[in-house]
């Protein structure tokens, strides 16, 4: 088949069927076409049967037929061609046909006729015939498409649930469509040509006709809403109209009944505006596209101000990582995730807690939106936190009570042993000649170790009762320097210990023993974090904390502080463990290598001293413990150096010594006798009462332990002072003064000599009491 636009183009192929009984005539016809530039593919037939076969074989661009054929005529050939292909152009090519017959032949359906004597006209006739056929076929195709389009459009319109009105500029009804079963404006039937405004309520008429006139005037589409009767008994409905101008200048009005939609929207609006929850939606890039009015309560801003990235409205709380992960999973998988909790960050800096329920909106297999609801759970979280703190406090109190009982018993026995150690060391040192300098130094080290052990025992008792012991004004640099030698022995030779002491440094008010315990605990932890050796630094400094730095470490207030830092380059602490390091009994060490009391003790001491503490750590990079203590304006209290001390005058008075521990009793008796006193020793209250009754002359001083089997020291003192009025009483005990007072074992204000004690302390206190002190 050839394209009509290419007809006559040189070298254009063409399929030609010739109906001719004379082969030479057929060749002449073909040569005439070739001479004009056609490249014909052709076939000659001479019978009706051959013609039928050729027509069935293919479609021919043009059919050239003689008029007189053996057995049938050109008229019959034309009929057969039309029966097979109504469009195929047939041109009559004959040498004997008259003009009248040729015209009749064309009227019967032939495309043209050409005389064999005038074949130069044949190419033009062929071109015109092919073009006419192409034009007819194109027109029929267009008409078919138009009919199909009209049918589809009619079907679409008839399926629409909308009322469609076509009006002229004056509002006259030109055409209309009513939805099946609808009773909207029932008077529209058969009212083409009427003014639609006359059929509508006054309110709808004015609104709709104004919009129709505007669209007819400027052609710009418009939207309007009005209320129209929905039918008898149905009442008025809410209709949404879309108006557009058509090509002929009429205005098409599409009215849709949106009554149900508006009712649903009203209910949804009531829910959104009056709910205690906040509703929102954001796209996969976390950009918020909707926030309900509750944003004023949840974010402290108007909804329009909350149209930011979702992540900008949440805080940096570590717990928020779960919510961020679940939202990302919902976006990636299109699957709804479990509810989660978030800490928000409002425009005013508040940090409320919310429960989040989210759901992904998936279209074509892709998440296009996340919709969610927030429920304020701040009060619940606060209540849970308070409950948790109360439970933790109760558990801590139980643990501390257990520790206190255990520590009290251990400390009592340990203090008895320390009393013996310190006293005998002092006695040996007194008996050594001055020339034995090396021995004096060794004994001094024993005494110093004993004193440190006694301080640690007192700290253990103080921690179990949350009580600060003997705060004094101290130079922190001096405390670090005094403990440095001991700390170097603790860390070992494979760890380099460096101290950096800032000068000048304000003083602090704290308990020296507690500060030494802080250093000991932190250094031991650092040593354990560097099993293969490393570098450890203890540094002091005076620091000014500004508002920004304080805000980063709540509840630290701005101000000036004395800083103590212990830095190691050890294994570091994981973030999950870092949040719990100050909890009593929490430890990351292997079983048997840590009690979990070290850092909690440090924390308690710092807090009791009015200070602040935090830990910065990174796994593999090391740990820094920072302690800030409030500075003092007072000068440091001078610490008396350990030494022999001044001589204490003895005496010859009679002393009743009561102590249930044999080693302590023997040691105390020896010290008193060396000082010249007459000593009556008893192992319990009953023995002491018997000795008191038999003593001649009467005793001058009762020196008794407080906690003993049977009679307590207080009960014994009450009986002795009744039996011998005027006797002086001196209690001694290895328990803390606070614990003794809690148990009611000693009258308020009665003298107490704390164990462990030295011979000097014992004889001085005895002498002071006997002399009326």
ZAZA-150007 format. One record per residue (C-alpha): residue number from 0; residue in one letter; x, y, z. Coordinates in steps of 0.1 Angstrom, whole numbers. Example, Ala and Ser with C-alpha at 12.3 -4.5 7.8 and 13.67 -1.06 7.14 Angstrom:
! ZAZA-150007
nr_rest_px_py_pz
0_A_123_-45_78
1_S_137_-11_71
This chain:
! ZAZA-150007
nr_rest_px_py_pz
0_X_0_0_0
1_X_13_35_-8
2_X_9_67_12
3_X_-12_92_-7
4_X_13_119_2
5_X_39_101_-18
6_X_18_95_-49
7_X_37_104_-80
8_X_71_103_-62
9_X_98_87_-84
10_X_105_51_-74
11_X_73_47_-54
12_X_61_11_-52
13_X_25_4_-61
14_X_4_-29_-62
15_X_-16_-31_-94
16_X_-42_-57_-104
17_X_-51_-57_-141
18_X_-83_-74_-154
19_X_-73_-78_-191
20_X_-76_-107_-216
21_X_-49_-92_-238
22_X_-14_-95_-223
23_X_1_-69_-246
24_X_-25_-43_-235
25_X_-17_-52_-199
26_X_20_-46_-204
27_X_12_-12_-221
28_X_-7_-1_-190
29_X_21_-12_-167
30_X_47_5_-188
31_X_27_38_-187
32_X_29_37_-149
33_X_66_29_-150
34_X_72_58_-173
35_X_57_81_-148
36_X_80_69_-120
37_X_60_41_-104
38_X_75_8_-95
39_X_45_-15_-99
40_X_41_-49_-85
41_X_13_-63_-107
42_X_-8_-93_-116
43_X_-31_-99_-146
44_X_-63_-118_-144
45_X_-88_-126_-172
46_X_-116_-145_-156
47_X_-141_-140_-128
48_X_-126_-169_-108
49_X_-90_-155_-112
50_X_-103_-121_-101
51_X_-118_-136_-69
52_X_-86_-153_-61
53_X_-65_-122_-66
54_X_-88_-101_-44
55_X_-86_-127_-17
56_X_-48_-128_-20
57_X_-41_-92_-9
58_X_-52_-56_-9
59_X_-45_-38_-42
60_X_-36_-1_-44
61_X_-54_2_-77
62_X_-74_-22_-101
63_X_-73_-15_-139
64_X_-101_-32_-158
65_X_-109_-36_-195
66_X_-146_-33_-203
67_X_-151_-63_-226
68_X_-138_-96_-212
69_X_-144_-132_-223
70_X_-172_-145_-201
71_X_-179_-114_-181
72_X_-179_-76_-184
73_X_-162_-47_-166
74_X_-195_-40_-148
75_X_-194_-75_-134
76_X_-158_-71_-124
77_X_-167_-38_-106
78_X_-194_-56_-87
79_X_-171_-84_-76
80_X_-145_-58_-64
81_X_-171_-38_-44
82_X_-184_-70_-28
83_X_-149_-78_-17
84_X_-134_-44_-9
85_X_-157_-14_-9
86_X_-128_10_-10
87_X_-105_-5_-36
88_X_-103_20_-66
89_X_-112_5_-99
90_X_-103_24_-131
91_X_-119_14_-165
92_X_-92_11_-192
93_X_-108_4_-226
94_X_-104_12_-262
95_X_-141_9_-275
96_X_-163_23_-247
97_X_-183_54_-255
98_X_-184_84_-232
99_X_-220_78_-221
100_X_-212_43_-211
101_X_-181_54_-193
102_X_-200_80_-173
103_X_-225_54_-163
104_X_-196_31_-153
105_X_-183_58_-130
106_X_-217_64_-115
107_X_-218_27_-107
108_X_-187_31_-85
109_X_-157_32_-108
110_X_-130_57_-98
111_X_-124_69_-133
112_X_-120_57_-169
113_X_-91_60_-194
114_X_-90_52_-230
115_X_-62_29_-242
116_X_-55_55_-268
117_X_-48_81_-241
118_X_-26_61_-216
119_X_-5_92_-207
120_X_-35_102_-186
121_X_-34_70_-166
122_X_-8_79_-139
123_X_-28_110_-130
124_X_-60_90_-128
125_X_-43_64_-106
126_X_-29_91_-83
127_X_-63_108_-79
128_X_-81_75_-73
129_X_-57_64_-46
130_X_-59_98_-29
131_X_-97_97_-29
132_X_-97_63_-13
133_X_-72_74_13
134_X_-94_105_21
135_X_-125_84_24
136_X_-109_59_47
137_X_-94_86_69
138_X_-128_104_72
139_X_-145_71_81
140_X_-119_64_108
141_X_-123_99_123
142_X_-161_95_123
143_X_-158_61_140
144_X_-135_75_166
145_X_-158_104_171
146_X_-188_81_175
147_X_-168_60_200
148_X_-157_91_219
149_X_-193_104_221
150_X_-205_70_234
151_X_-178_70_260
152_X_-185_105_270
153_X_-222_98_272
154_X_-215_68_294
155_X_-193_88_317
156_X_-218_115_321
157_X_-246_91_327
158_X_-225_74_354
159_X_-217_106_372
160_X_-234_112_405
161_X_-234_149_398
162_X_-261_172_385
163_X_-249_189_353
164_X_-264_221_340
165_X_-255_238_307
166_X_-266_275_309
167_X_-262_304_287
168_X_-249_337_300
169_X_-284_347_312
170_X_-288_315_331
171_X_-312_298_307
172_X_-311_260_307
173_X_-296_247_275
174_X_-290_211_285
175_X_-289_190_317
176_X_-280_157_333
177_X_-296_143_364
178_X_-280_114_383
179_X_-300_82_382
180_X_-324_81_411
181_X_-318_117_421
182_X_-346_140_430
183_X_-325_172_430
184_X_-346_201_416
185_X_-373_179_402
186_X_-389_207_382
187_X_-359_206_358
188_X_-375_178_337
189_X_-386_191_303
190_X_-377_227_312
191_X_-350_233_287
192_X_-352_270_278
193_X_-363_280_313
194_X_-342_302_337
195_X_-327_279_363
196_X_-324_307_389
197_X_-362_308_390
198_X_-362_272_402
199_X_-338_276_431
200_X_-341_290_466
201_X_-332_327_469
202_X_-298_321_487
203_X_-286_295_462
204_X_-300_316_432
205_X_-280_347_440
206_X_-248_328_447
207_X_-249_305_417
208_X_-261_331_391
209_X_-234_355_402
210_X_-208_328_396
211_X_-224_319_362
212_X_-223_355_350
213_X_-186_359_361
214_X_-175_327_343
215_X_-194_337_311
216_X_-178_371_312
217_X_-141_362_317
218_X_-139_325_311
219_X_-121_317_343
220_X_-133_286_361
221_X_-149_291_395
222_X_-161_271_424
223_X_-191_278_446
224_X_-211_262_473
225_X_-249_264_480
226_X_-277_246_497
227_X_-304_230_475
228_X_-334_208_481
229_X_-325_172_478
230_X_-361_160_472
231_X_-394_159_490
232_X_-388_149_526
233_X_-350_148_523
234_X_-345_184_533
235_X_-318_207_519
236_X_-283_194_510
237_X_-249_209_508
238_X_-238_211_471
239_X_-204_220_457
240_X_-204_236_422
241_X_-176_237_396
242_X_-182_262_368
243_X_-164_264_334
244_X_-171_281_301
245_X_-176_259_271
246_X_-164_266_235
247_X_-198_279_225
248_X_-199_304_253
249_X_-223_285_275
250_X_-214_277_311
251_X_-213_242_324
252_X_-222_238_361
253_X_-214_205_378
254_X_-232_203_412
255_X_-221_175_435
256_X_-239_166_467
257_X_-213_168_494
258_X_-237_168_523
259_X_-223_135_538
260_X_-187_147_532
261_X_-193_180_550
262_X_-209_161_579
263_X_-179_138_581
264_X_-156_168_579
265_X_-175_186_606
266_X_-172_155_629
267_X_-136_151_621
268_X_-130_188_627
269_X_-146_185_661
270_X_-124_156_669
271_X_-93_173_657
272_X_-101_206_675
273_X_-114_192_708
274_X_-93_161_712
275_X_-66_160_739
276_X_-43_143_714
277_X_-23_160_687
278_X_-26_147_651
279_X_0_152_624
280_X_13_140_591
281_X_47_142_575
282_X_62_131_542
283_X_91_105_539
284_X_116_134_542
285_X_101_141_576
286_X_86_175_565
287_X_53_181_584
288_X_24_187_561
289_X_-4_188_588
290_X_-5_196_625
291_X_-37_198_644
292_X_-46_228_666
293_X_-32_211_697
294_X_3_223_686
295_X_-2_252_710
296_X_-3_227_739
297_X_23_203_726
298_X_48_225_709
299_X_40_260_724
300_X_34_274_689
301_X_7_278_663
302_X_1_249_637
303_X_16_270_609
304_X_48_275_630
305_X_51_238_635
306_X_54_230_597
307_X_91_221_600
308_X_110_188_599
309_X_96_164_624
310_X_130_158_638
311_X_133_195_648
312_X_104_191_673
313_X_120_163_693
314_X_148_166_718
315_X_182_149_718
316_X_172_125_746
317_X_188_91_740
318_X_154_73_743
319_X_143_92_712
320_X_166_70_691
321_X_140_42_693
322_X_113_65_678
323_X_135_77_650
324_X_144_41_641
325_X_107_30_641
326_X_97_59_619
327_X_125_51_594
328_X_114_14_594
329_X_78_24_587
330_X_88_46_558
331_X_111_19_544
332_X_88_-11_548
333_X_54_5_547
334_X_45_-16_578
335_X_30_-1_610
336_X_53_-1_639
337_X_45_-5_677
338_X_38_27_697
339_X_68_44_713
340_X_76_73_736
341_X_94_106_727
342_X_107_136_745
343_X_96_167_726
344_X_115_201_726
345_X_90_230_724
346_X_96_265_711
347_X_98_277_747
348_X_123_250_758
349_X_99_227_775
350_X_105_190_772
351_X_72_171_775
352_X_69_134_770
353_X_44_119_745
354_X_33_85_733
355_X_34_82_696
356_X_11_60_674
357_X_20_61_638
358_X_9_45_606
359_X_24_47_571
360_X_3_57_541
361_X_13_34_511
362_X_4_40_475
363_X_16_19_446
364_X_39_0_469
365_X_56_32_482
366_X_52_50_515
367_X_40_85_507
368_X_32_98_542
369_X_33_90_579
370_X_3_99_599
371_X_3_99_637
372_X_-12_109_670
373_X_6_122_701
374_X_-7_116_736
375_X_8_137_764
376_X_23_114_790
377_X_44_139_809
378_X_24_135_841
379_X_26_97_838
380_X_63_98_832
381_X_68_121_861
382_X_47_98_883
383_X_67_68_871
384_X_99_86_877
385_X_88_95_912
386_X_77_60_918
387_X_110_46_904
388_X_130_71_926
389_X_110_61_956
390_X_115_24_949
391_X_152_30_942
392_X_155_50_974
393_X_137_22_994
394_X_160_-4_979
395_X_190_18_985
396_X_179_23_1021
397_X_176_-14_1026
398_X_210_-20_1010
399_X_225_7_1031
400_X_209_-6_1062
401_X_224_-40_1055
402_X_258_-24_1047
403_X_255_-3_1079
404_X_249_-33_1101
405_X_277_-53_1084
406_X_301_-23_1084
407_X_293_-16_1121
408_X_303_-51_1132
409_X_334_-52_1110
410_X_344_-17_1120
411_X_340_-25_1157
412_X_363_-55_1155
413_X_387_-38_1131
414_X_389_-7_1154
415_X_398_-30_1184
416_X_426_-45_1163
417_X_438_-11_1152
418_X_438_1_1188
419_X_461_-27_1197
420_X_483_-22_1166
421_X_486_16_1171
422_X_491_14_1208
423_X_518_-13_1208
424_X_535_5_1179
425_X_536_37_1200
426_X_549_18_1231
427_X_576_2_1210
428_X_586_36_1195
429_X_588_52_1230
430_X_611_24_1242
431_X_634_27_1212
432_X_666_47_1217
433_X_669_79_1196
434_X_698_64_1177
435_X_676_37_1161
436_X_665_61_1134
437_X_656_34_1109
438_X_634_16_1134
439_X_617_49_1143
440_X_609_54_1106
441_X_594_19_1103
442_X_573_23_1133
443_X_561_57_1120
444_X_550_40_1087
445_X_531_14_1108
446_X_514_42_1127
447_X_506_61_1096
448_X_491_30_1079
449_X_470_24_1111
450_X_457_59_1111
451_X_447_56_1074
452_X_430_23_1081
453_X_411_40_1109
454_X_400_68_1086
455_X_387_44_1060
456_X_368_25_1087
457_X_352_58_1098
458_X_343_66_1062
459_X_326_33_1057
460_X_305_39_1087
461_X_297_75_1076
462_X_287_63_1041
463_X_263_37_1054
464_X_246_64_1074
465_X_250_92_1048
466_X_267_114_1073
467_X_296_138_1067
468_X_325_134_1091
469_X_347_163_1104
470_X_347_188_1075
471_X_377_212_1076
472_X_391_239_1053
473_X_416_221_1031
474_X_440_229_1003
475_X_431_203_976
476_X_467_204_963
477_X_480_194_997
478_X_456_165_998
479_X_467_153_963
480_X_504_157_973
481_X_499_138_1006
482_X_482_108_989
483_X_504_108_958
484_X_530_84_973
485_X_504_59_983
486_X_485_62_950
487_X_517_54_931
488_X_520_22_950
489_X_484_14_942
490_X_487_19_904
491_X_519_-1_900
492_X_550_5_879
493_X_534_0_845
494_X_511_31_849
495_X_525_66_847
496_X_508_87_873
497_X_511_125_867
498_X_497_152_890
499_X_490_187_877
500_X_483_211_905
501_X_471_246_897
502_X_486_274_918
503_X_470_294_934
504_X_440_273_942
505_X_411_283_965
506_X_405_262_996
507_X_375_239_1000
508_X_356_227_1030
509_X_354_189_1031
510_X_365_159_1051
511_X_402_151_1043
512_X_396_114_1047
513_X_367_115_1024
514_X_387_133_997
515_X_415_108_1001
516_X_389_80_997
517_X_377_97_965
518_X_412_98_950
519_X_417_62_961
520_X_385_49_945
521_X_390_68_912
522_X_426_58_909
523_X_418_21_915
524_X_391_23_889
525_X_415_39_864
526_X_441_12_872
527_X_416_-16_865
528_X_407_1_832
529_X_443_-1_821
530_X_454_-37_828
531_X_483_-34_803
532_X_495_-1_817
533_X_490_34_805
534_X_488_71_816
535_X_469_84_845
536_X_465_121_854
537_X_452_139_885
538_X_447_176_880
539_X_434_205_901
540_X_422_238_888
541_X_401_269_896
542_X_373_271_870
543_X_345_296_862
544_X_314_279_849
545_X_293_301_826
546_X_256_298_819
547_X_261_278_787
548_X_284_253_804
549_X_261_250_834
550_X_231_244_811
551_X_249_214_796
552_X_254_198_830
553_X_221_202_849
554_X_216_209_878
555_X_250_226_880
556_X_246_263_886
557_X_270_289_871
558_X_298_301_893
559_X_334_296_905
560_X_345_262_916
561_X_376_242_926
562_X_380_213_901
563_X_395_179_906
564_X_399_157_875
565_X_411_121_872
566_X_419_111_836
567_X_429_77_823
568_X_435_63_788
569_X_419_30_795
570_X_391_9_780
571_X_364_35_786
572_X_328_30_796
573_X_299_21_772
574_X_271_47_770
575_X_245_22_785
576_X_268_16_815
577_X_277_53_819
578_X_242_62_828
579_X_243_38_858
580_X_278_41_871
581_X_268_60_903
582_X_242_34_913
583_X_251_14_944
584_X_262_-21_936
585_X_263_-15_899
586_X_296_-26_884
587_X_310_-35_850
588_X_338_-55_864
589_X_339_-93_864
590_X_323_-111_893
591_X_345_-110_923
592_X_365_-79_911
593_X_342_-51_921
594_X_316_-43_947
595_X_298_-15_929
596_X_303_8_959
597_X_333_27_947
598_X_317_53_925
599_X_285_55_945
600_X_307_63_975
601_X_325_90_956
602_X_291_104_944
603_X_278_105_980
604_X_309_122_993
605_X_308_149_966
606_X_271_156_971
607_X_275_157_1009
608_X_303_182_1003
609_X_280_204_982
610_X_298_196_950
611_X_290_181_915
612_X_304_152_896
613_X_301_137_861
614_X_319_113_839
615_X_329_116_803
616_X_340_84_786
617_X_345_69_752
618_X_350_32_746
619_X_387_27_737
620_X_397_63_744
621_X_395_65_782
622_X_376_81_810
623_X_376_115_827
624_X_360_120_861
625_X_353_157_869
626_X_345_169_904
627_X_336_205_912
628_X_336_217_948
629_X_325_251_961
630_X_355_273_971
631_X_360_285_1006
632_X_372_320_1016
633_X_389_307_1048
634_X_426_296_1049
635_X_434_260_1051
636_X_435_244_1085
637_X_470_235_1095
638_X_474_197_1098
639_X_495_186_1128
640_X_523_163_1116
641_X_524_128_1131
642_X_551_125_1156
643_X_559_117_1192
644_X_539_146_1206
645_X_544_163_1239
646_X_546_143_1272
647_X_514_137_1291
648_X_515_137_1329
649_X_504_104_1345
650_X_490_98_1379
651_X_484_73_1407
652_X_445_72_1408
653_X_426_40_1407
654_X_410_33_1373
655_X_384_6_1366
656_X_389_-7_1331
657_X_361_-27_1315
658_X_367_-43_1280
659_X_353_-75_1266
660_X_381_-79_1240
661_X_411_-95_1258
662_X_438_-80_1236
663_X_424_-45_1239
664_X_420_-49_1276
665_X_456_-60_1281
666_X_470_-33_1259
667_X_449_-6_1276
668_X_459_-18_1311
669_X_495_-18_1301
670_X_494_18_1289
671_X_476_30_1321
672_X_500_12_1344
673_X_530_27_1325
674_X_515_61_1333
675_X_514_53_1370
676_X_477_45_1374
677_X_463_17_1396
678_X_442_-4_1372
679_X_415_-29_1380
680_X_406_-48_1348
681_X_373_-65_1341
682_X_360_-84_1311
683_X_323_-76_1315
684_X_298_-55_1335
685_X_293_-81_1363
686_X_330_-84_1370
687_X_333_-47_1370
688_X_305_-42_1396
689_X_321_-68_1419
690_X_355_-51_1416
691_X_339_-17_1422
692_X_323_-30_1455
693_X_356_-45_1467
694_X_378_-16_1456
695_X_396_1_1485
696_X_403_30_1481
697_X_373_37_1458
698_X_379_41_1421
699_X_384_76_1405
700_X_376_68_1369
701_X_355_42_1351
702_X_369_35_1316
703_X_345_12_1298
704_X_336_-1_1264
705_X_300_7_1254
706_X_289_-23_1234
707_X_295_-54_1255
708_X_277_-87_1262
709_X_253_-84_1291
710_X_254_-49_1307
711_X_262_-22_1282
712_X_287_5_1291
713_X_260_30_1297
714_X_241_7_1321
715_X_273_-1_1339
716_X_281_36_1343
717_X_247_43_1357
718_X_252_16_1384
719_X_288_26_1392
720_X_280_63_1396
721_X_252_54_1420
722_X_274_31_1441
723_X_303_56_1441
724_X_291_91_1435
725_X_317_114_1420
726_X_334_88_1399
727_X_344_100_1365
728_X_333_80_1334
729_X_351_77_1301
730_X_335_56_1273
731_X_354_40_1245
732_X_340_23_1214
733_X_349_11_1179
734_X_314_21_1166
735_X_306_55_1152
736_X_294_81_1175
737_X_262_84_1154
738_X_254_47_1156
739_X_259_47_1194
740_X_236_77_1198
741_X_209_60_1176
742_X_210_30_1198
743_X_207_51_1230
744_X_239_34_1244
745_X_254_66_1257
746_X_239_96_1274
747_X_241_128_1254
748_X_274_148_1261
749_X_292_119_1279
750_X_329_117_1270
751_X_338_91_1243
752_X_373_79_1233
753_X_370_65_1198
754_X_388_34_1188
755_X_414_30_1176
756_X_434_53_1199
757_X_471_58_1207
758_X_487_57_1242
759_X_490_94_1240
760_X_454_99_1232
761_X_443_75_1260
762_X_465_90_1288
763_X_458_126_1278
764_X_420_120_1279
765_X_422_102_1312
766_X_443_129_1327
767_X_419_156_1315
768_X_389_139_1331
769_X_406_133_1364
770_X_417_169_1365
771_X_382_180_1360
772_X_382_185_1322
